[in-house]
Amino acid sequence: MISMDTRMKIIAHIHTDFPDKFGIPRQSGLVEGLTGEITFEPEYRNPEIIRGIEQFSHIWLLWKFSESKKEHWSATVKPPRLGGKVRLGVFATRSPFRPNDIGLSCVRLLRVEQTEKGPKLYVAGADLMDGTPIYDMKPYIPVSDCHPEASEGYTSQTKVHALQVEFPEELIKEIPMGQREALLEVLANDPRPRYQNRPDKVYGLAYGHKDIHFQVRDDILTVCDVTEFSSQKSFDKQNNV
């Protein structure tokens, strides 16, 4: 019997404006304005490791669902895109609750920098939480990776529709200018779970160093407050405290 080391090595981490998983776009590329910085682990900071990558406009990221618990995977899951009411096989979905906690994203490569701490990649359209570990990256090759004739499966029933966003001027001033456009896109894409539609509920989305509080009624999302981000509040929310 051949013995194989199946442990995967973390090669890098990505840094984004999402300190919490709530509100992250459901797929990569949905919000092009979202940017991220990829920094390599010390073992992989040789500048030669990314030679030629700047020739590609997009790259694939293979990463770890760091907030999911591997032991909680299930043979069937309820995709949020179907309102959380229909069960499908886990391998027919992109649910994070999988036997192996691996995610796959296609992001646009903005630029490459060489720094004192090794290469740094700047990407757009990322759907990853801040600090997400990255296992691998590969160039996106249109001739083999793009399939315009592909069938959509159940996702054809759940076309994305944009919400109207009302963000009072006195509140949007709390958001740095360079983060506003992407945040508005995130809100317009409706960050709520698909099975939640309570007009009286105030939702909280952590973005950058702020908590964005909002309500949704009749396809209109209204921001009602912006406060400083609290990691303790994020912890409480994740643990239902």
Salt bridges, closest charged atoms under 4 A:
ASP5 OD2 - ARG7 NH2 2.99
ASP20 OD2 - LYS237 NZ 3.26
GLU32 OE1 - ARG108 NE 2.87
GLU37 OE1 - LYS120 NZ 3.56
GLU41 OE2 - HIS13 ND1 3.19
GLU48 OE1 - ARG51 NH2 2.32
ASP101 OD2 - LYS64 NZ 2.75
GLU113 OE2 - ARG111 NE 3.33
ASP130 OD1 - HIS15 ND1 3.70
ASP136 OD2 - LYS138 NZ 3.35
GLU149 OE2 - HIS147 ND1 3.76
GLU152 OE1 - LYS159 NZ 2.81
GLU174 OE1 - LYS210 NZ 3.69
ASP190 OD1 - ARG192 NE 2.85
ASP200 OD1 - ARG198 NE 3.79
ASP211 OD2 - LYS233 NZ 3.23
ASP219 OD1 - HIS161 NE2 3.74
GLU228 OE2 - LYS210 NZ 2.33
